Amino acid sequence: MKEVNPQTTTRAYAFEMWMNAPMPMVTFFKTLDVSNLLKISKKKRLKFNMLMCYCIGMAASKVKEFYMLPVGGKLMQFDTIAVNTIVANSAGEVSSCDLPFSKDLAQFNKAYLQLTKQVAENCVDHDLSAESMVIGTSALAQYEIDGAVGMYSGIFNNPFMIWGKYKRAWLRTYLTVSFQFHHTQMDGAHAAQFLTNIQKEIDKIR
């Protein structure tokens, strides 16, 4: 990552307005139709969570604002993105695992399986935040929740997604997600486009 002058970017006004705001985070909720994702998961024996992370990465890669992030009061630019997932580890706790994003599904799946297994066994977080803009995720797949608002620590400004158990209705499967983002990084329209992109990626994956 490298520092950029906010005034030379499209985020100049947002940086001035929101960088030092007491609560600069915004949360959107969206219900996604994940019927196709569930079908592909069963047909190809791929983990549903991996497919969600892949679609999130694909959707984010098409919104340029995801390659910038306010860090330590500065605006940083990244060449790559990563998707984080929370892993249940061998100590009965949870660990954090950053997955380097690849548009190649087979390659992303291979990294997902290798890294989550490594983190689960070693109980050591896999951190890529120094080299990639990381999108955080937390899947509470065993629980029926209608939404969640993430915590703002004032330290981590990364975008973050949370979802619970998917629900079935009228032969379709739906999943409600929450998406929290720092207003310096992106505006509401960028976030809404990202969520729209996720649905498109879910629908076209084969």
C-alpha positions as CSV (number, residue, x, y, z in Angstrom):
1,M,0.0,0.0,0.0
2,K,1.1,3.6,-0.5
3,E,-0.1,6.9,0.9
4,V,-1.9,9.2,-1.5
5,N,-2.9,12.9,-1.3
6,P,-6.6,12.9,-0.8
7,Q,-6.9,16.2,-2.7
8,T,-5.7,14.4,-5.9
9,T,-8.5,11.7,-5.6
10,T,-12.2,11.6,-5.9
11,R,-12.4,11.2,-2.1
12,A,-11.1,14.7,-1.3
13,Y,-14.4,16.1,0.0
14,A,-15.2,12.9,1.9
15,F,-11.8,12.9,3.5
16,E,-12.4,16.5,4.9
17,M,-15.9,15.7,6.0
18,W,-15.6,12.3,7.5
19,M,-12.0,11.5,8.4
20,N,-12.3,12.9,11.9
21,A,-16.0,12.4,12.5
22,P,-16.9,10.7,15.8
23,M,-18.9,8.1,13.9
24,P,-17.9,7.9,10.3
25,M,-19.3,4.4,9.6
26,V,-22.5,3.7,7.6
27,T,-24.4,0.4,7.5
28,F,-26.6,-0.8,4.7
29,F,-28.8,-3.9,4.8
30,K,-29.7,-6.0,1.8
31,T,-31.5,-9.3,1.2
32,L,-29.8,-11.4,-1.4
33,D,-31.3,-14.3,-3.4
34,V,-28.6,-17.0,-2.9
35,S,-30.6,-19.8,-4.6
36,N,-28.0,-20.2,-7.3
37,L,-25.1,-20.1,-4.9
38,L,-26.7,-22.9,-2.8
39,K,-27.2,-25.0,-6.0
40,I,-23.6,-24.5,-7.1
41,S,-22.4,-25.3,-3.6
42,K,-24.2,-28.7,-3.6
43,K,-23.6,-29.5,-7.2
44,K,-19.8,-28.9,-7.1
45,R,-19.3,-29.6,-3.4
46,L,-17.9,-26.2,-2.7
47,K,-18.3,-24.5,0.6
48,F,-21.1,-21.9,0.7
49,N,-19.1,-19.5,2.7
50,M,-16.2,-19.7,0.2
51,L,-18.6,-18.9,-2.6
52,M,-20.0,-15.9,-0.7
53,C,-16.4,-14.6,-0.1
54,Y,-15.6,-15.1,-3.8
55,C,-18.7,-13.1,-4.9
56,I,-17.9,-10.4,-2.4
57,G,-14.3,-10.1,-3.8
58,M,-15.6,-10.1,-7.4
59,A,-18.1,-7.4,-6.6
60,A,-15.6,-5.3,-4.8
61,S,-13.0,-5.6,-7.5
62,K,-15.4,-3.7,-9.8
63,V,-15.7,-0.6,-7.5
64,K,-12.5,1.4,-7.5
65,E,-13.2,2.9,-4.1
66,F,-12.4,-0.5,-2.5
67,Y,-8.8,0.0,-3.4
68,M,-8.5,3.0,-1.0
69,L,-8.8,3.0,2.7
70,P,-8.2,5.6,5.5
71,V,-5.5,4.3,7.8
72,G,-4.1,6.2,10.7
73,G,-5.5,9.5,9.5
74,K,-4.0,9.0,6.0
75,L,-5.6,7.8,2.8
76,M,-3.9,4.7,1.5
77,Q,-4.1,3.1,-1.9
78,F,-3.8,-0.6,-2.6
79,D,-3.1,-2.7,-5.7
80,T,-5.0,-5.8,-4.4
81,I,-7.9,-6.7,-2.2
82,A,-8.5,-9.6,0.2
83,V,-11.5,-11.1,1.9
84,N,-11.4,-11.9,5.5
85,T,-13.2,-14.8,7.1
86,I,-13.5,-15.9,10.8
87,V,-12.4,-19.5,11.5
88,A,-13.3,-21.7,14.4
89,N,-9.9,-22.9,15.6
90,S,-8.6,-26.0,17.4
91,A,-8.6,-24.2,20.8
92,G,-12.3,-23.8,20.7
93,E,-12.0,-20.1,19.9
94,V,-12.0,-18.1,16.6
95,S,-9.2,-16.8,14.5
96,S,-9.0,-14.3,11.6
97,C,-8.0,-15.4,8.1
98,D,-7.3,-13.0,5.2
99,L,-7.8,-14.6,1.8
100,P,-6.0,-13.0,-1.2
101,F,-8.6,-12.4,-3.8
102,S,-8.4,-14.1,-7.2
103,K,-10.9,-13.9,-10.0
104,D,-10.1,-17.5,-10.8
105,L,-12.6,-19.4,-8.6
106,A,-10.5,-22.6,-8.5
107,Q,-7.5,-20.6,-7.3
108,F,-9.5,-18.7,-4.7
109,N,-11.1,-22.0,-3.5
110,K,-7.6,-23.6,-3.2
111,A,-6.3,-20.6,-1.1
112,Y,-9.5,-20.7,1.0
113,L,-9.2,-24.4,1.9
114,Q,-5.4,-24.2,2.6
115,L,-5.4,-21.0,4.7
116,T,-8.6,-21.7,6.7
117,K,-7.2,-25.1,7.6
118,Q,-3.8,-23.6,8.5
119,V,-5.4,-21.0,10.7
120,A,-7.8,-23.5,12.3
121,E,-5.0,-25.8,13.3
122,N,-2.4,-23.3,14.3
123,C,-4.7,-20.7,16.0
124,V,-2.6,-18.0,14.4
125,D,-4.3,-15.2,12.4
126,H,-3.4,-14.8,8.7
127,D,-3.1,-11.1,8.2
128,L,-2.7,-9.4,4.8
129,S,-3.7,-5.9,5.9
130,A,-0.2,-4.5,5.1
131,E,-0.5,-5.4,1.4
132,S,-4.2,-5.6,0.5
133,M,-7.4,-3.7,1.3
134,V,-9.2,-6.3,3.4
135,I,-13.0,-6.7,3.4
136,G,-14.1,-8.3,6.7
137,T,-16.8,-10.9,6.9
138,S,-18.5,-12.7,9.7
139,A,-20.9,-15.6,9.0
140,L,-23.2,-16.6,11.9
141,A,-24.6,-19.4,9.7
142,Q,-26.2,-21.3,12.6
143,Y,-28.3,-18.4,13.7
144,E,-31.4,-16.7,12.3
145,I,-30.7,-13.0,12.6
146,D,-32.4,-10.1,10.7
147,G,-29.3,-7.9,10.7
148,A,-26.3,-6.6,12.6
149,V,-24.4,-3.3,12.9
150,G,-20.7,-3.7,13.2
151,M,-18.5,-2.1,15.9
152,Y,-16.5,1.0,15.1
153,S,-13.2,0.8,17.1
154,G,-11.6,3.9,15.7
155,I,-8.6,1.7,14.7
156,F,-9.9,-0.5,11.9
157,N,-11.7,1.3,9.1
158,N,-12.1,-1.7,6.8
159,P,-15.5,-2.4,5.2
160,F,-17.2,-5.3,7.0
161,M,-20.1,-7.7,6.1
162,I,-22.1,-9.9,8.5
163,W,-24.8,-12.5,7.7
164,G,-26.6,-15.3,9.5
165,K,-28.5,-18.3,8.4
166,Y,-30.1,-18.3,5.0
167,K,-33.9,-18.6,4.8
168,R,-36.2,-20.4,2.3
169,A,-39.4,-19.0,0.8
170,W,-41.3,-19.9,-2.3
171,L,-38.7,-22.3,-3.6
172,R,-36.0,-19.6,-3.3
173,T,-33.2,-19.1,-0.7
174,Y,-32.5,-15.7,0.7
175,L,-29.7,-14.2,2.8
176,T,-29.9,-10.9,4.6
177,V,-26.5,-9.2,4.8
178,S,-25.3,-6.0,6.6
179,F,-22.5,-4.0,5.0
180,Q,-20.6,-1.4,7.1
181,F,-18.2,1.1,5.5
182,H,-16.2,4.2,6.3
183,H,-17.7,7.2,4.6
184,T,-14.3,8.5,3.7
185,Q,-13.7,5.4,1.6
186,M,-16.9,5.5,-0.3
187,D,-20.3,7.1,-0.6
188,G,-23.7,5.4,-0.3
189,A,-24.0,5.0,-4.1
190,H,-20.7,3.1,-4.2
191,A,-21.9,0.8,-1.4
192,A,-25.2,0.2,-3.0
193,Q,-23.5,-0.6,-6.3
194,F,-21.3,-3.1,-4.5
195,L,-24.3,-4.8,-3.0
196,T,-25.9,-4.9,-6.4
197,N,-22.7,-6.4,-7.9
198,I,-22.8,-9.2,-5.3
199,Q,-26.2,-10.2,-6.5
200,K,-25.1,-10.2,-10.1
201,E,-22.0,-12.3,-9.2
202,I,-24.2,-14.8,-7.3
203,D,-26.6,-15.1,-10.2
204,K,-23.9,-15.7,-12.9
205,I,-21.6,-18.1,-11.1
206,R,-21.6,-21.5,-12.8
